[in-house]
């Protein structure tokens, strides 16, 4: 297949219908000099002159006119195909996969703002307690990892910052909870999905005498947080997921010590969708939300 340089071809199309280097430059948002250079590149590639410049006027040469007429149908087909592709993409809902706790406690409370900004954009949400195996059934996903998934674009979204949380009533109760060692006298609320979080936090704080496996174990972090809200014990919170409860006073952090993990929540999508309009809109919005959170 013999194809000319595509950028000069685009410039030629503009000049051939405006018959003005200046107007073409304005249409393409470049300088007049840049238009001249691109036309010269195309003429050298074809080995013929496409335009005659005389007395401030630009005219197509006979060869240039024939080339323009031959290309006209091709340009129209490219335009029609592009319009069709954009319309097809616009009609397709965006499929978002997200881990359940992050969806419930971080993403969904913010989605009203995204919907207000894109009221005609349909989206399908899927959640799971398990890690996503692949992106074959999703356009974009939010999951925990280190950003090293093969074949995907990954953006670090939210750090995982661990801190114990409990209800204000529990903190004010008869059993002291003033320092981490006091946790030995309280019920630790565990998540089966994140069984190592308590142990990692206690080790980072240098706490001894507290069994990290002791307490009540729930299927997921969401249930552990709900148990903490009910005053059943102390849960190991992820700051981004409990920030709203802390700000509203529904939960409190009894200790200052926090632990930032090397893993984080990442926004990921297939490399093939890097320039997809729907994915880009969602990516830009969710990254902006993370910056202001």
C-alpha positions, 0 to 999 in steps of 0.5 A: 500500500503506497500512502503519502505522509498523512499530516501533509495530506490533511494540509493539502485537503484544507488548502485545496478547498480554501485556496489560501495558505493563510485560511488553511493555517487558521483552520488547522490552528498552525502557522502559515509557514507550517502549511507551506512546509507540509505542502512542500513535503507532499509535493516532494513525495509525489514528485510534482507541483500541486499549487501555483503561487502568483500575485498573492493567489493560490491555484491548483495545478492541473495535477493538483486538481486531479489529485484533489478530485481523486482524494475527495471520495476518500476524505468523505469516506474517512469522515463518514467512518469516523462519524459512525465510530463516534456515534457507536462509541457514544451509544455504548455504555461505559462498563466500570468494575470496582471492588465492592467496598471502594464502590460503596464508600468512595465511588458511588457517593461521588457519582451524582456529580459525574452524572450531572456533568455527563447526563447522556452517558450511560454506565454499567457498574459491576462490583466484587469482593475478589480481585479482577482477573482481567479486563475482558468484560470491563472498560475501566476498573478500580482495584488494589495493586502496585500498578504493574498489570500487563497490557493496561494503563494504570493510574495511582488513584488513592493510597491505602492508609491504615488506621484503627477506627471505632464509634465515639461511644466505644471510645468514651466507654468504661474500657480505656482506649487511649493507647494501642496496647489497650486494644488487648481489652477490645474486640478487633473487627477483622475482614477476611478479605484483608486478614493481614491489615491488623498485624501489619499496623500493630507491627509498624507501631511496635505494639506487643501483647495484642493478638492481631487474629483476635476478634470478630471476622467478617466477609468484607471490610464494609461489614467490619466498618458497619460493626464499628459504627454499631460500637461492636469493636475497633476496625482497621480502617482505610482512611479514604474509605472512612474519611466521610465517617470521621468528618461527620463524627460517626467514627473516630480514630483513637490513635495518631499512628497510621501506616501507608501501604505500598499497594494502592487503589488504581484506575486501570483500563486496556491500552487499546482504550487509551484514547476512548472518549468515554474512558478519558472522560471517566478517567479525568473525572475520577482522578480529579475527585481523588486529588480533592478527596 
